[in-house]
Structures are given as C-alpha cells and as structure tokens.
Amino acid sequence: MEHFIQEFRSDTAWLPDGFVSLTVIIVAFLVGLTIQRFGFRALTRLVQNKDLFWRSLVSRTRRPMRLAILTWTLSFGITIAPLTGEQASVLRHVLLLCFIIVVGWMAKIALHVWMIVYLRRFKLDAEDNLLARTHVTQSRIAERIASVMIVAITIAAMLMTFPAVQQYGVSLLASAGVAGVVLGLALQPVLKNIFAGIQLAITQPIRIDDALIVEGEWGNVEEITSTYVVVKLWDWRRMILPLSYFIEKPFQNWTREGAALIGTVMIYLDYAVPVPILRRKVEEIAAASPLWDQRVVAVQVTDFRENVVEVRILISASNAPKTFDLRCEMREKIIDFIQREYPNSLPRVRTEGSAYPNGAIAGETARTAALQS
C-alpha cells in the first residue's frame, strides 16, 4: 500500500496538490456510490429467501450502508491524496465521527426491526390478549431504554474523539465524588424514569392496552415511552403520566390478570318487588345479549333501606368496554320490564291517614292552636 501511494504521488507531482486531492476525493466518492449500489443489489438478492428479519434489516439499512461505504472509500482517498498533515487529520476525524454515527444508526435500526418482527406474532385485538400485552409492553420498554443507551453511547464515543474532551474525562474521573453528586442531582428526573421503566418491564404493573383508573379517570394504556405513559381516556382525551407515577402512587388496573370483568348494576325498588321473577328476567336479558360471556349472572338483595330494597345485579363480560355496555343494556331493559310488568315495585313514598273523624281532627287542631297561643 505504501509503495502504491508513493508511486501515485510521484506520478502526479507535476500537478497542483489541491487539484489532485480534490480529484481523488471526488473519485473516491463516486467509487463508494458505485460499490454501494451494486453491493446493495447483491445483498438484497442474497437475503430474499431469508426470514423477515434479514429482509427488513437490509431494506432499512440502505442509507447507513451507503454512508459506511462512503466513509471507507473517502478514508482511502484521503490516505493517497497529497494533503497536509493538518488537513488529513481534520478529514479523518470527520470520517471517524461519521463512522461512529453509522454504527449507532445501524444498531437502532436493527433493534427496531427485531422488535417489529418479534411482535408480529402477538395480536392485541384478540379477545384474551394478556400474553400479547405482556410481550408488547416488555419489548417496547426494552426498546426505548436500549435506544436511549445507544444514543448516549454514540454521543459519548463521538465526544471522546476530541482530545479536550478526553482530558476532561480524565479530570472528571479524578473528581468522581463531587462530579457524581452534581451529575446525579442534575439527572435525577431522567434516571428516576429510566429505572422506573426497567422496573415496569420486570414487574409489569401496567401493560399496553390495560384498562386503568388513574386520577379518577378511566382509560387504556396507549403508549409506554422511556419517560412517560400515555393513557387514552374513554372520551378520547390523553392523560400523560411519568413512569415513576405507576411505581409510587396507587391506581386501579382492571386487566392485570385478565381482561374479563364483573359489572355491577344497583337498583332501588319497593319492598313489593318479586325478586325471583326479577332474577329470571335478568338471566333472560343476559342470555339474549351478545356482550355476555356466559360466566357470571346473579341477582342479590344487598340491603334494606327505609323505603326501598337495594338489589345488586352482577354480570360479566370479556373486557372492560363490553362490561360497561352490558351494564347500560341491563339497566335499560330491566327498568323497562319493571315499568311495564310491575310498576308497583318502583320506589314509592307511603302516607298513612288518621282514624279520627274529620270533626275530631278539626277539634284537636283547634285545641292545639289555642294551647300554643
């Protein structure tokens, strides 16, 4: 290689160094584009019979692959070009930064492609999607954390190519105690959410598409990022909560172990209500509804009040939205049934008249008024 470089420079010594250097760099650039074009075609044909991961990886890494090949060919061009030591050093440093960026870029692409291919086997729209939600949540949290780490390592590697930053890094290690305290305080919110994300991925108090009650609102987990969680509320609003919220504060998870739920319908009726007939009607309504999962249906008298009886209807469905709709359907149909068939069972206020004749009542009222005056 050194012999080739010396011969090339001796053969072009009669030309201006600037012209030769520019020509060599342009030729190296064009050669890199040519190699990338034919190499990408060959690689595409090579993986066309491979699995989806390799096909997707090759397809998505076309640009970083081009940058990597250009970095290599330009580096070779700089080596043989008659540049000054300072010029060659600056250009090599730029190419080194490009190479570090390419490595980080391709690592992120490979991670993202792997996650997409891995999650294709899980269907969140399935009726019982607990396993799918578990894997999707773990994979997405792991991807976000790994992406942050890849970016951080890439930036750190780029900075460490500068001599001044290297010297600062040595000084920082020498004063690691004070610097660690200052850095820890500055990055406390970020680190807090990163560690909360790791804990969420391991313990999984929440998963993608879980039905939650948070801050008095009902909604589903729509997205889990490396720092926050997006909860889609029932009226399509979005509630944004930090990851640490789900580690430090209590909340309700309606789908922690399964999507099926038991809904409650409370009815307050007169003491004259025929409970056995009401129970049969509730079972009939449940059997006719496509929302019922055929697991739980019950009618219970849970309390006696001064004027009414408290009747609780329990009915189950396969998930939270269906449970809510089934409760509404049960209320509508059971109140319609009572109004039509047993209107006397609706809550009533009773009054009792006096057994005294009207005259006796009037006389008693007059005597009471006279005594009060």
C-alpha positions as CSV (number, residue, x, y, z in Angstrom):
1,M,0.0,0.0,0.0
2,E,2.8,2.4,0.9
3,H,4.6,1.6,-2.4
4,F,1.4,2.3,-4.3
5,I,0.9,5.7,-2.5
6,Q,4.4,6.7,-3.2
7,E,4.2,5.9,-6.9
8,F,0.8,7.7,-7.2
9,R,2.2,10.8,-5.6
10,S,5.4,10.8,-7.7
11,D,3.3,10.3,-10.9
12,T,1.1,13.3,-10.0
13,A,3.8,15.5,-8.6
14,W,3.7,17.8,-11.6
15,L,0.0,18.7,-10.8
16,P,-1.1,21.1,-8.1
17,D,-1.7,19.3,-4.8
18,G,-5.1,20.9,-4.3
19,F,-6.3,19.7,-7.7
20,V,-5.0,16.2,-7.2
21,S,-6.6,16.0,-3.7
22,L,-10.0,17.2,-4.9
23,T,-9.9,14.8,-7.8
24,V,-9.0,11.8,-5.6
25,I,-11.8,12.7,-3.1
26,I,-14.4,13.0,-5.9
27,V,-13.3,9.7,-7.5
28,A,-13.4,8.0,-4.1
29,F,-16.9,9.4,-3.5
30,L,-18.1,8.1,-6.9
31,V,-16.5,4.7,-6.3
32,G,-18.2,4.5,-3.0
33,L,-21.6,5.2,-4.5
34,T,-21.0,2.6,-7.2
35,I,-19.9,-0.1,-4.7
36,Q,-22.9,0.7,-2.5
37,R,-25.4,0.4,-5.4
38,F,-24.1,-2.9,-6.7
39,G,-23.4,-4.2,-3.2
40,F,-26.9,-3.4,-2.0
41,R,-28.4,-5.2,-5.0
42,A,-26.3,-8.3,-4.4
43,L,-27.2,-8.2,-0.7
44,T,-30.9,-7.9,-1.4
45,R,-30.8,-11.0,-3.7
46,L,-28.8,-12.8,-1.1
47,V,-31.4,-12.4,1.6
48,Q,-34.5,-12.6,-0.5
49,N,-35.0,-16.2,0.7
50,K,-34.1,-15.5,4.3
51,D,-36.6,-14.7,7.1
52,L,-38.4,-11.4,7.5
53,F,-35.8,-10.0,9.9
54,W,-32.9,-10.1,7.5
55,R,-35.0,-8.9,4.5
56,S,-36.3,-5.9,6.6
57,L,-32.9,-5.2,8.0
58,V,-31.2,-5.0,4.6
59,S,-34.1,-2.9,3.2
60,R,-34.0,-0.4,6.1
61,T,-30.2,-0.1,6.3
62,R,-29.7,1.2,2.7
63,R,-28.8,4.8,3.8
64,P,-26.5,3.9,6.7
65,M,-24.8,1.3,4.5
66,R,-24.2,4.0,1.9
67,L,-22.7,6.3,4.5
68,A,-20.5,3.4,5.8
69,I,-19.1,2.6,2.3
70,L,-18.5,6.3,1.5
71,T,-16.7,6.6,4.8
72,W,-14.4,3.7,3.8
73,T,-13.7,4.9,0.3
74,L,-13.2,8.5,1.3
75,S,-10.8,7.4,4.0
76,F,-8.8,5.5,1.4
77,G,-8.9,8.6,-0.8
78,I,-7.6,10.8,2.0
79,T,-4.8,8.4,2.6
80,I,-3.4,8.6,-1.0
81,A,-4.3,12.3,-1.6
82,P,-1.3,14.7,-1.2
83,L,-2.9,16.6,1.7
84,T,-1.0,18.3,4.5
85,G,-0.9,16.7,7.9
86,E,-3.4,19.0,9.4
87,Q,-5.9,18.7,6.5
88,A,-5.7,14.9,6.6
89,S,-6.1,14.9,10.4
90,V,-9.3,17.0,10.2
91,L,-10.8,14.9,7.4
92,R,-10.0,11.7,9.1
93,H,-11.6,13.0,12.3
94,V,-14.8,13.9,10.4
95,L,-14.9,10.4,8.8
96,L,-14.4,8.8,12.2
97,L,-17.4,10.8,13.5
98,C,-19.4,9.6,10.5
99,F,-18.4,6.0,11.2
100,I,-19.5,6.2,14.8
101,I,-22.8,7.7,13.7
102,V,-23.3,4.9,11.2
103,V,-22.7,2.2,13.9
104,G,-25.2,3.8,16.3
105,W,-27.7,4.3,13.4
106,M,-27.5,0.7,12.3
107,A,-27.8,-0.5,15.9
108,K,-31.0,1.4,16.3
109,I,-32.4,0.1,13.0
110,A,-31.5,-3.5,13.9
111,L,-33.2,-3.1,17.3
112,H,-36.3,-1.6,15.8
113,V,-36.6,-4.2,13.1
114,W,-36.2,-7.0,15.6
115,M,-38.9,-5.6,17.8
116,I,-41.4,-5.3,14.9
117,V,-40.7,-8.8,13.6
118,Y,-40.9,-10.2,17.2
119,L,-44.2,-8.5,18.0
120,R,-45.9,-9.7,14.7
121,R,-46.8,-12.9,16.4
122,F,-48.8,-11.2,19.1
123,K,-52.3,-9.8,18.4
124,L,-53.6,-7.1,20.7
125,D,-57.0,-7.2,19.1
126,A,-57.5,-10.8,20.3
127,E,-60.3,-11.5,22.9
128,D,-57.9,-12.7,25.6
129,N,-54.8,-10.7,24.9
130,L,-53.0,-10.9,28.2
131,L,-49.9,-12.7,26.8
132,A,-49.7,-10.3,23.9
133,R,-49.9,-7.3,26.1
134,T,-47.2,-8.7,28.3
135,H,-44.7,-9.2,25.5
136,V,-45.6,-5.9,23.7
137,T,-45.1,-4.0,27.0
138,Q,-41.7,-5.6,27.8
139,S,-40.4,-5.3,24.3
140,R,-41.4,-1.6,23.8
141,I,-39.9,-0.6,27.2
142,A,-36.8,-2.5,26.5
143,E,-36.5,-0.9,23.0
144,R,-36.9,2.6,24.4
145,I,-34.3,2.1,27.1
146,A,-31.9,0.4,24.6
147,S,-32.4,3.3,22.2
148,V,-31.6,5.8,24.8
149,M,-28.5,3.8,25.7
150,I,-27.4,3.6,22.1
151,V,-27.8,7.3,21.6
152,A,-25.9,8.1,24.8
153,I,-23.0,5.7,23.9
154,T,-22.9,7.1,20.4
155,I,-22.6,10.7,21.6
156,A,-20.1,9.7,24.2
157,A,-18.0,7.9,21.7
158,M,-18.1,10.9,19.4
159,L,-17.1,13.3,22.2
160,M,-14.2,11.1,23.3
161,T,-12.6,11.5,19.8
162,F,-11.8,15.1,20.8
163,P,-8.6,15.5,22.8
164,A,-10.0,18.2,25.0
165,V,-13.0,16.0,26.0
166,Q,-10.7,13.1,26.7
167,Q,-8.7,15.3,29.1
168,Y,-11.9,16.5,30.7
169,G,-13.0,12.9,31.1
170,V,-9.8,12.0,32.9
171,S,-10.3,15.1,35.2
172,L,-13.9,14.0,35.8
173,L,-12.8,10.6,36.9
174,A,-10.2,12.1,39.2
175,S,-13.0,14.1,40.9
176,A,-15.7,11.4,40.6
177,G,-17.1,12.0,44.1
178,V,-18.2,15.6,43.6
179,A,-19.0,15.3,39.9
180,G,-21.1,12.2,40.6
181,V,-23.2,14.0,43.2
182,V,-23.7,17.0,40.9
183,L,-24.5,14.8,37.9
184,G,-26.8,12.7,39.9
185,L,-28.8,15.7,41.1
186,A,-29.0,17.1,37.6
187,L,-30.1,13.8,36.1
188,Q,-32.4,12.7,38.9
189,P,-35.7,13.1,37.0
190,V,-34.3,11.3,33.9
191,L,-32.6,8.5,35.9
192,K,-35.7,8.1,38.0
193,N,-37.9,7.5,35.0
194,I,-35.3,5.2,33.3
195,F,-35.1,3.0,36.4
196,A,-38.9,3.1,36.7
197,G,-39.1,1.9,33.1
198,I,-36.8,-1.0,33.9
199,Q,-38.9,-1.9,37.0
200,L,-42.1,-1.7,34.9
201,A,-40.7,-4.0,32.3
202,I,-39.8,-6.6,35.0
203,T,-42.8,-6.3,37.4
204,Q,-45.4,-5.2,34.9
205,P,-47.9,-3.4,37.0
206,I,-49.2,-2.0,33.7
207,R,-49.1,-3.3,30.1
208,I,-50.1,-1.9,26.7
209,D,-53.9,-1.7,26.4
210,D,-54.5,-2.3,30.1
211,A,-57.7,-0.7,31.5
212,L,-56.8,1.7,34.3
213,I,-58.4,4.0,36.8
214,V,-55.9,6.8,37.3
215,E,-56.6,10.2,38.9
216,G,-60.3,9.3,38.9
217,E,-60.4,8.7,35.1
218,W,-60.9,5.5,33.2
219,G,-58.8,4.7,30.1
220,N,-56.5,2.3,28.3
221,V,-52.7,2.4,28.2
222,E,-52.0,3.6,24.6
223,E,-48.2,4.0,24.7
224,I,-45.3,3.5,27.1
225,T,-42.2,5.5,26.3
226,S,-38.9,5.7,28.1
227,T,-40.1,8.5,30.3
228,Y,-43.9,8.7,30.3
229,V,-47.1,6.7,29.8
230,V,-50.0,7.8,27.5
231,V,-53.4,6.8,28.8
232,K,-56.3,7.1,26.3
233,L,-59.3,8.1,28.3
234,W,-62.9,6.9,27.4
235,D,-63.7,10.3,25.8
236,W,-60.5,10.1,23.6
237,R,-58.6,12.6,25.7
238,R,-55.0,11.6,26.5
239,M,-53.5,11.7,30.0
240,I,-49.7,11.9,30.2
241,L,-48.1,10.4,33.3
242,P,-44.5,9.9,34.2
243,L,-43.3,6.3,34.5
244,S,-42.5,6.9,38.2
245,Y,-46.2,7.6,38.9
246,F,-47.0,3.9,38.4
247,I,-44.3,2.9,40.9
248,E,-45.0,5.5,43.6
249,K,-48.8,6.0,43.6
250,P,-51.8,3.7,43.8
251,F,-54.0,3.1,40.8
252,Q,-56.6,0.5,39.6
253,N,-55.7,-2.0,36.9
254,W,-58.8,-3.8,35.7
255,T,-56.9,-6.1,33.4
256,R,-53.9,-7.1,35.5
257,E,-54.5,-10.9,35.2
258,G,-57.2,-11.0,32.6
259,A,-59.5,-8.8,30.5
260,A,-62.8,-10.3,31.8
261,L,-64.7,-8.2,34.4
262,I,-67.8,-8.4,36.5
263,G,-70.1,-5.4,36.2
264,T,-72.4,-4.2,38.9
265,V,-75.9,-2.7,38.4
266,M,-77.6,-1.3,41.5
267,I,-81.4,-0.9,41.6
268,Y,-83.5,0.5,44.4
269,L,-87.1,-0.9,44.4
270,D,-90.1,-1.1,46.6
271,Y,-90.4,-3.9,49.2
272,A,-93.2,-5.4,47.0
273,V,-90.7,-6.4,44.2
274,P,-90.9,-10.1,43.2
275,V,-87.2,-11.0,43.5
276,P,-87.5,-14.5,41.9
277,I,-89.2,-13.1,38.8
278,L,-86.7,-10.3,38.6
279,R,-83.9,-12.8,38.8
280,R,-85.3,-14.8,35.9
281,K,-85.7,-11.7,33.8
282,V,-82.1,-10.7,34.4
283,E,-80.9,-14.2,33.3
284,E,-83.1,-13.9,30.2
285,I,-81.6,-10.5,29.3
286,A,-78.1,-11.7,29.8
287,A,-78.6,-14.8,27.7
288,A,-80.0,-12.7,24.9
289,S,-77.1,-10.3,24.9
290,P,-74.0,-10.9,22.7
291,L,-72.0,-9.0,25.2
292,W,-72.3,-11.5,28.0
293,D,-69.5,-14.1,28.3
294,Q,-71.8,-16.7,29.9
295,R,-69.8,-16.8,33.1
296,V,-71.4,-14.7,35.8
297,V,-75.0,-13.5,36.2
298,A,-76.6,-13.0,39.7
299,V,-79.3,-11.0,41.4
300,Q,-78.8,-10.3,45.2
301,V,-80.7,-8.3,47.7
302,T,-77.9,-6.5,49.4
303,D,-79.6,-4.0,51.8
304,F,-82.8,-2.8,53.3
305,R,-83.4,1.0,53.4
306,E,-86.2,3.0,55.0
307,N,-88.4,3.0,51.9
308,V,-86.6,0.7,49.3
309,V,-84.8,-2.5,48.9
310,E,-81.3,-2.5,47.4
311,V,-80.9,-5.0,44.6
312,R,-77.5,-5.7,43.1
313,I,-77.1,-7.3,39.6
314,L,-73.8,-8.9,38.8
315,I,-73.0,-9.7,35.2
316,S,-69.7,-10.4,33.4
317,A,-68.2,-9.7,30.0
318,S,-64.9,-10.4,28.3
319,N,-63.4,-6.9,28.6
320,A,-64.0,-3.5,30.2
321,P,-65.7,-1.8,27.2
322,K,-68.1,-4.7,26.8
323,T,-68.8,-4.8,30.6
324,F,-69.7,-1.1,30.6
325,D,-72.0,-1.5,27.6
326,L,-73.6,-4.6,29.1
327,R,-74.3,-2.7,32.4
328,C,-76.0,0.0,30.4
329,E,-78.1,-2.5,28.4
330,M,-79.1,-4.3,31.6
331,R,-80.3,-1.0,33.2
332,E,-82.3,0.0,30.2
333,K,-84.1,-3.4,29.8
334,I,-84.7,-4.2,33.5
335,I,-86.2,-0.8,34.2
336,D,-88.4,-1.1,31.1
337,F,-89.5,-4.6,32.3
338,I,-90.4,-3.2,35.8
339,Q,-92.3,-0.3,34.4
340,R,-94.4,-2.5,32.2
341,E,-95.0,-5.5,34.3
342,Y,-94.5,-4.4,37.9
343,P,-95.0,-0.6,38.2
344,N,-95.9,-1.0,41.9
345,S,-92.4,-2.3,42.5
346,L,-90.9,1.1,41.7
347,P,-89.9,3.2,44.8
348,R,-92.9,4.8,46.5
349,V,-93.5,7.1,49.5
350,R,-96.4,5.9,51.6
351,T,-98.6,8.1,53.8
352,E,-101.0,7.0,56.5
353,G,-104.3,8.8,57.2
354,S,-105.7,9.3,60.7
355,A,-108.5,7.1,62.0
356,Y,-110.3,10.0,63.7
357,P,-113.4,11.6,62.2
358,N,-112.9,14.9,60.4
359,G,-114.6,16.8,63.2
360,A,-112.4,15.2,65.9
361,I,-109.3,16.1,63.9
362,A,-110.5,19.7,63.5
363,G,-111.3,20.0,67.2
364,E,-107.9,18.6,68.1
365,T,-106.2,21.0,65.8
366,A,-108.1,24.0,67.3
367,R,-107.2,22.9,70.9
368,T,-103.5,22.6,69.9
369,A,-103.6,26.1,68.4
370,A,-105.2,27.5,71.5
371,L,-102.7,26.0,73.8
372,Q,-99.8,27.3,71.6
373,S,-101.2,30.8,71.7
